[in-house]
Amino acid sequence: MALYDISVKLGQQNIVYPGDPAFSREAVTDGGEAMRLTMGAHSGTHLDAPAHFFPEDGQRLDDFPVDHFIMPARVVEILDPVAVQADDLEGLETEPGEAILFRTGNSHSGRVTNGVFTEEYVYLTQGAAMWCVDRKLRLVGLDYISLDAYGDPESPAHHTILGNGLLALEGINLEEVRPGRYRLICLPLSIRGAEGSPVRAVLEEV
């Protein structure tokens, strides 16, 4: 079966959200090769756990069993150049417990892989986020570094998705992936108490 790596390459393609630590890699020894990596928990393609916005009582990544990060997924094409709207999803069939991944102009334009942050990207509206919650999905993925519009102090998509116990998968590259059904594998690093983690996200044809 075909596999699609939908992760961005750290150190080449990843975008740094303003205020987040940048990814860096430097040698720390002369005897062979060993590198020190510096990055934030939300670097590159990464998962957000509910604790990212709800640190007091939200679940953290190590609260979930490892099989929670392997699930059926549906890739959906969104043509709106501004945002994923609830109206875009009318008539779409989903199953409880699966993931939905939004393929937008962020992927088509190379915006998600060019390594340069822009304030103009396709984001997820609160209405679309609530649509995902109402259908009892497990994970929502978007092909940019944040679900929310840049500068929105309310972060409505994050609050809606994470506040209802779903995971967010941000910074995925869906340029080479057609709409349809897949199996998603997105294992986070095994870090105690992590509210987020970089992942190697892969889609498998089913």
C-alpha positions as CSV (number, residue, x, y, z in Angstrom):
1,M,0.0,0.0,0.0
2,A,1.2,3.5,-0.8
3,L,2.5,5.6,2.1
4,Y,2.6,9.4,2.1
5,D,4.9,11.3,4.4
6,I,2.9,14.5,5.2
7,S,5.6,16.0,7.6
8,V,7.6,19.0,6.8
9,K,11.4,18.8,7.1
10,L,12.8,20.4,10.2
11,G,15.7,22.7,9.4
12,Q,14.5,23.3,5.8
13,Q,10.8,23.5,5.4
14,N,9.4,24.3,8.8
15,I,7.8,27.6,9.7
16,V,8.4,29.3,13.0
17,Y,5.3,30.8,14.5
18,P,6.1,34.3,15.9
19,G,7.3,34.0,19.5
20,D,8.1,30.2,19.3
21,P,11.6,28.9,19.6
22,A,13.3,28.3,16.3
23,F,14.7,24.9,15.3
24,S,18.5,24.7,15.3
25,R,21.0,21.9,15.0
26,E,24.7,22.1,16.1
27,A,27.6,19.8,16.7
28,V,28.5,19.2,20.3
29,T,31.5,16.8,20.0
30,D,34.5,16.2,17.8
31,G,34.6,12.4,18.3
32,G,32.1,11.3,15.6
33,E,29.0,13.2,15.0
34,A,26.5,14.2,17.7
35,M,24.1,17.1,17.4
36,R,22.3,19.3,19.9
37,L,18.7,20.0,18.8
38,T,16.9,23.1,19.9
39,M,13.2,23.6,19.1
40,G,9.8,24.2,20.6
41,A,7.2,21.5,21.3
42,H,5.2,23.0,18.4
43,S,7.9,22.9,15.8
44,G,7.3,21.7,12.3
45,T,4.5,19.1,11.9
46,H,3.2,18.7,15.4
47,L,0.4,17.6,17.7
48,D,-1.4,19.8,20.1
49,A,-3.0,18.1,23.1
50,P,-5.9,19.7,25.1
51,A,-3.4,20.9,27.8
52,H,-1.9,23.3,25.2
53,F,-4.8,25.7,25.9
54,F,-6.1,24.1,29.0
55,P,-3.0,23.5,31.2
56,E,-4.9,23.0,34.4
57,D,-7.2,20.1,33.5
58,G,-6.6,19.3,29.8
59,Q,-5.2,15.9,28.8
60,R,-1.5,15.7,27.9
61,L,0.0,13.6,25.1
62,D,1.2,10.9,27.6
63,D,-2.3,10.6,28.9
64,F,-3.3,8.9,25.7
65,P,-2.5,5.3,24.8
66,V,-0.2,4.9,21.8
67,D,-2.9,3.5,19.6
68,H,-4.8,6.8,20.0
69,F,-2.4,8.3,17.5
70,I,-3.2,5.7,14.8
71,M,-6.7,6.1,13.3
72,P,-8.8,6.2,10.1
73,A,-8.5,9.6,8.4
74,R,-10.2,11.6,5.7
75,V,-8.4,14.2,3.6
76,V,-10.8,16.9,2.4
77,E,-10.1,19.5,-0.3
78,I,-11.0,23.1,0.7
79,L,-11.1,25.6,-2.1
80,D,-11.9,28.7,-0.1
81,P,-8.8,30.9,-0.2
82,V,-9.4,32.4,3.3
83,A,-10.7,29.9,5.7
84,V,-12.2,26.4,6.3
85,Q,-15.9,27.2,6.8
86,A,-18.7,25.0,8.2
87,D,-20.6,25.5,4.9
88,D,-17.6,23.8,3.1
89,L,-18.3,20.6,5.1
90,E,-22.1,20.2,4.5
91,G,-22.9,16.7,3.2
92,L,-19.5,15.3,4.1
93,E,-19.7,11.8,5.7
94,T,-17.5,11.1,8.6
95,E,-17.2,8.4,11.3
96,P,-16.8,9.0,15.1
97,G,-13.2,8.6,16.2
98,E,-11.6,9.3,12.8
99,A,-9.4,12.2,11.8
100,I,-10.2,14.9,9.3
101,L,-7.3,16.6,7.4
102,F,-7.9,19.8,5.5
103,R,-6.0,20.2,2.2
104,T,-6.0,23.9,1.3
105,G,-4.2,26.5,-0.6
106,N,-1.5,26.3,2.1
107,S,-0.4,23.1,0.5
108,H,-1.0,24.0,-3.2
109,S,1.0,27.2,-2.9
110,G,3.9,25.8,-1.0
111,R,3.1,28.1,1.9
112,V,3.4,25.3,4.4
113,T,6.9,24.2,3.2
114,N,8.7,27.4,2.3
115,G,10.1,28.0,5.8
116,V,8.8,31.6,5.9
117,F,5.9,32.6,8.2
118,T,3.1,34.6,6.7
119,E,0.1,36.2,8.3
120,E,-2.0,35.3,5.3
121,Y,-2.9,31.6,5.4
122,V,-6.0,29.5,5.2
123,Y,-7.2,28.9,8.8
124,L,-10.1,27.1,10.5
125,T,-13.2,29.0,11.6
126,Q,-14.9,28.3,14.9
127,G,-18.0,27.0,13.0
128,A,-15.9,24.4,11.1
129,A,-14.2,23.4,14.4
130,M,-17.6,23.0,16.1
131,W,-18.7,20.8,13.1
132,C,-15.8,18.5,13.8
133,V,-16.6,18.4,17.5
134,D,-20.3,17.6,16.8
135,R,-19.3,14.6,14.7
136,K,-17.1,13.2,17.5
137,L,-13.9,13.2,15.5
138,R,-10.7,12.4,17.2
139,L,-8.3,14.7,15.4
140,V,-8.4,17.8,13.2
141,G,-5.4,18.5,10.9
142,L,-4.6,21.6,8.9
143,D,-1.8,22.3,6.5
144,Y,-0.4,25.3,8.3
145,I,1.4,26.0,11.6
146,S,-1.8,27.2,13.4
147,L,-5.5,26.4,13.3
148,D,-6.5,29.9,14.0
149,A,-6.2,33.1,12.1
150,Y,-3.1,35.0,12.9
151,G,-3.6,37.7,15.6
152,D,-7.0,36.4,16.8
153,P,-6.7,36.8,20.6
154,E,-9.6,34.5,21.2
155,S,-8.1,31.5,19.3
156,P,-11.6,30.1,18.7
157,A,-10.6,27.0,16.7
158,H,-8.0,25.9,19.3
159,H,-10.4,26.5,22.2
160,T,-13.2,24.6,20.4
161,I,-11.1,21.6,19.3
162,L,-8.9,21.2,22.3
163,G,-11.6,22.2,24.8
164,N,-13.6,19.3,23.6
165,G,-10.8,16.7,24.0
166,L,-9.8,16.4,20.3
167,L,-6.2,16.6,19.1
168,A,-4.9,19.1,16.6
169,L,-2.3,18.2,14.0
170,E,-0.7,21.3,12.5
171,G,1.9,21.9,9.9
172,I,1.0,19.0,7.6
173,N,1.9,19.0,3.9
174,L,-0.8,17.6,1.7
175,E,0.4,18.8,-1.6
176,E,0.9,15.2,-3.0
177,V,-2.2,13.7,-1.3
178,R,-5.5,13.3,-3.0
179,P,-8.8,13.7,-1.1
180,G,-10.1,10.4,0.2
181,R,-9.8,7.9,3.0
182,Y,-6.5,6.8,4.6
183,R,-5.0,5.6,7.8
184,L,-3.1,8.2,9.8
185,I,-0.1,7.5,11.9
186,C,1.2,10.5,13.9
187,L,3.2,9.3,16.9
188,P,4.4,12.1,19.2
189,L,7.7,11.9,21.1
190,S,7.5,10.1,24.4
191,I,7.8,13.1,26.7
192,R,6.3,13.3,30.2
193,G,3.6,15.8,30.5
194,A,3.9,17.2,27.0
195,E,1.2,19.6,25.8
196,G,2.6,19.3,22.3
197,S,5.2,17.4,20.3
198,P,6.7,17.2,16.8
199,V,5.6,14.1,14.9
200,R,6.5,12.2,11.8
201,A,3.0,12.0,10.2
202,V,2.2,9.4,7.6
203,L,-0.9,8.5,5.6
204,E,-1.4,5.0,4.4
205,E,-3.8,4.2,1.6
206,V,-6.7,1.9,2.6
